[in-house]
Amino acid sequence: MELNENARVDTSQVEDRRGSGGGGGMGIPIPIGGGRGGIVGMIIAVLVALVGGGFGLNAATNGGGSDQGDNTSLEQKCSAQDALEQLDCRNTLYVNSIQAYWRTAMPEVFGEQYKPSKTVFFSQNVSTGCGAADSGVGPFYCPADDLVYIDLTFYRLLADQLGAQGEFAQPYVLAHEYGHHVQDLLGTEAQMRRQQQRDPQSANTLSVKLELQADCYAGAWAKNATGTSDEQGQKIFKSITDQDIQQAIDTAEKIGDDAIQQRSGRPVNPDEFTHGTSEQRKQWFTKGFSTGDPKACDTFGGTL
């Protein structure tokens, strides 16, 4: 993967709340099927919330306020010549690419206008429209305020504890969360919630379908990422390699429900799946990438 050093990093698409004190409190407990101590418990809690944690937050709280960030230092850093050497600036540029893709793809594919969403960078804890959250929930999308939230230190846990060390794991995670934003805009998430209420026994299966569709949307973005540009028409990516795509697939496999259960020392129990198996996550990301077409991501149309 090679980013274009001439592309402008649009920090207006990010809200930097790091160091602002966040929302305080202890955050929201994420159900993980029983408590687990130590780093394994931390990993399980994070990964249960990864790629879609915001929906769990929304279901677990009555909502809350949100703080405002100060982008001054981020703007200064990301306008410097060495901007792409900075983790937060690179991630901002990933967000720029993902949203540039959906601004074109959503009306072309679904006949609906795309409404941009900001990504909130936070540290330790944060107040959201879905309630208070902390770093332990991992990256998530909150449908109550239409924002993506991430503590960038999550990537270190993803690399060091799970072995998902490739750089392309990062835009994959963000693209998945923006897939949830697209689902929210299209009404897919709301429809799925209504189905869950009508058929509680299928709640987990429906959740898996939602998550796998977001994986597929991430794959569709990855296929088209080299065609995305900044506001001045500069390409954001110079290249994305087969190795980069393999890094995304490797990350998807490592955060499958079965892989998470095995890592926690528990037997694999399909009845507890909420995000999909390693094979399913690989399959649907790959389908999105191979077709480059979000309409191919109809996980609700039949068996997985």
N, C-alpha and C positions, 0 to 999 in steps of 0.2 A: 504494500500500500504506500502510495506517495501522494501527499497533499500538495496542492499548488501554493507556493509561498507568496504568490501574487494575489491570491484570493483574499477578499476582505472578511475579517471575522466580525460578524454582526452580533455584538453583545446585547443588542436590544431584545434578542430572543431568549435571553437568560436573565434571571433575577438572582443576584448574588447575596445570599443571606448568611454566608459564613461569618462567624464572629459576632452575629447580631444577637445571640442569646437564644434564638429559636423560640419555641413555644413553652419551654419549661416542662415540668412534670416528668413522669416516668414513661411516657409514650403509651402505645396501645399494645396489649399482649396479643401475640399472634398464635392461634391454636396450632400446635405441632404434634398432636396425638400423644401427649405425655411429655413431661419435663425431661430435659437432658442437661446435665451439667457440663461445664468446661467449654472448650472451643468447639467441640462437636455440636453441642446444643446451640451455640451461637451461629454456626454454619447452617444448621437445619432451620433455625428461625429466619435467618436472612434469606435462604433459598426458597423457603415456602412463600415468602413475600416477593421474591424477585420475579420480574416480568408479570406484573398484574397485582402486586400487593395493594395498590390503591383501592381495588374493588373490595378486598377484605377489610380495609380500613373503613370504607364507606358503610359497610354492613355492620360494623362493630361500634359505631359512634353516632351521636346525634349532630355531629358537625362542630365547627368552631371557627374562630377568626384566623387571620393570617397576617404575618408581619410583612413589612416592606423591606427590600434589600437595598444596598448601596452599591451600584455598579462602577463607581469611580475608579477604584484600583484595577478592576477587571478591564475596563475600557483602556486604561493606560497600558496595562501589560499586553493586551491583545492588539494594540496598535504599534508595538515595538517590532523591530526587525527580527527578533528571535521568538516571536509569538508562538510559532508552531512547535517550539521546544517545551512549551508549558502545557501541562496536563489539562488545565481548565480551558485554555484557549483552543486546544485541539478538540476537546469535547464540545465547545461552543460551535466550532466549525462543523462537527458532525451533525449537531442539531440543525444548523443552517442547511446542510445538504438534505437531511431527511424532510424538512419542511418544504424546501424547494421542490423536491420530488412530488410530495402530496399536493402542493398547490396546482400542479399540472395534472397529476394522475387521478385525483379524486373527481374533478369534473369530467375528465375524459372517460373514465371507467364507470363511475357511478352516477354521473349527471348531477352531482352535488358540489357546491362550493366548499373549499377547504377553509376552515377558520384556524389561524395559527394559535399555538399554545406555547407558553414559555416553559423553560426548564428552570427549576429552582435548585441552585447549589446551596447545600446547607452542611453544617458540621454538628454532629452529635444529636441534636434534636431540633424539631421544627414544628410550627403551628400551621395547620393546613385547613382547607375547607372541609376536610374529612375528619378533623380532630388533631390532637397532638400525636406526633410520631418521633421515633428516634432512629439512629443509624441501624439498629438491629433489624429493621423491617426491610432493608435493602432498597433498591430503586423501586419507585411505584408511580402510578398515575392516579390522580384523584379526580373522579368525574364531577365532584361537587364544585370544584373551582377550575376544572379543566387545565390543571398544571401537572407537569412531570417533576418528580422530586428525586434527587440523588445526592448522597454524600460520596464524594469522589474517592474517599479512602476505601470504599467498597471494592474497587478494582484490585487493591492490594490483597484483600482477603480472597477474592476470586482467583487470583494468580497463585498466592502462596499456599493457600489451604486446599484448593481444588485442582490446581495445576493448569488452569485456563489462563496461560500466560501471554498469549498472543495479543497484539495491539487491537486486532479487529474484534476482539471480544467486546470492546467498549462501544463502538457504534452499533454492534448487534444488540446490546442491552438497550441502548437508547431507541433504536429503531423499533424494538419490540414494544416499548412503552408508548411510543407514538402510534403504534398499531392500535393500542387500546384507545387512544384519542380518536382515531379514525372510527373505530367501532362505536364510540360514544356519539360522534357526529352523525353517523349513519343510523343510529337507534338500535344497533345490534346488541349492545350491552343491556339496554333497558328491556328489550324483547326477551333476552336470555334470562334476566331476573324474573320477569313475569312467568316464564316457563318453569323456573325453579320453584316459584310459589305454588303453581298449579300441580307440580309433580316433584315433591321434595325428594323422593327416592332417586330421581335422576339428577339431583343438584350437582353432584361431583362430575358426572359425565358431561353435563352442560358446561361446567367450569373448564373442563379439559378442552372442549371444543373451542371455547373462547380464547384460551391461551394458545392453542395450536394455530388458530387463525392469526393471532398477533405474530407468532413465529413466521408464518407464511408471508405476512405483510412485510416483515423485516427482510425476508429473502427477496421479495419483489423490489424493495428499495435497493438492496445490495446489487442486484442485477443492473439497475439503472443509475447507480450512484455516480458513475463517471460522466454521466450526462447532465448532472446538476451544476448550476452556476450561481455565483453571488449576484448582487443587484447590478453590478457593472458588467455582467456577462463573462466574468472570469470563471473558468472551470474550477470546482472545489477540489476534485481529485484528479491527479494526473494519471493514476493507474490503481487498479485493484487486482491482485494476483490470485491464482488458484490457492496459494498458501493462505492468503487472507480468508478466503471463503472456508477453507478447511478449519481455520481457527474459530470461526463462528460456529461451524458444525460441531467442533470439539467442545465448545462451551455449551451448546445446546444439549449435547449428550451428557455432560457432567452434571447438569441441573435437572435431569429427568426425575420424575417422582420415584421410580424404582432405584435409581442410583442414589438419591438422597436417603431413602429408607435403608438401603444397604450400608451407606456410610454411617448412619446412626446406630447400626447394630441391630436393627429390627428386621423381622421377616418382611418380604415384599408383599404388600396387601393392596391389590388393585381397587378395592372398595374405598381406599383412602386417597386415591389419586385425584389431584385437582389441576395439574398442569400438563400431564402427559408423560409417557415413558421416554427414556432416552431415544429409543428408536423412532417413536412418533415425532418427537421434537426435531430430530434430524430429518425425518421424512418431509415434514411440512415446511421447514425452512428451505430445504432443497427444492421442493416443489415451487415455492415462490421464486427462488433464484433461477431455476431452470426455465420457467415460463416467463418470468418478468411481468406477470399479469396478476393483479390483485383479485380478479374475478375467478382465478383458479384456486383461490383460498377458501372455498366453500366447505368448511369443516362441518357445518350444520346440515349439509345436504344428504348425508348418508352415514354409513359406518366409517370409523376412522381406520 
